């Protein structure tokens, strides 16, 4: 357990940051799931709309340091490919 005041403060900061990051990742996963569900249903218009909504959320995850840039690029590319194949 932390003994110094600075270490205790660091624990508090980490807990807050972890909560924010967890919420952000949850939002990203939700948006991606909506795209995947629209693709699975075969509705191209809904899939494109969900993709357009998911894209900024995923890029926001990159800018906030929750996701890696290449991971988001790969996922978006794959989703776009699945939509195009519909």
Secondary structure, 3 states (H helix, E strand, C coil): CCCCHHHHHHHHHHHHHHHHHHHHHHHHHHHHHHHHHHHHHCCHHHHHHHHHHHHHHHHHHHHCCCCCHHHHHHHHHHHHHHHHHC
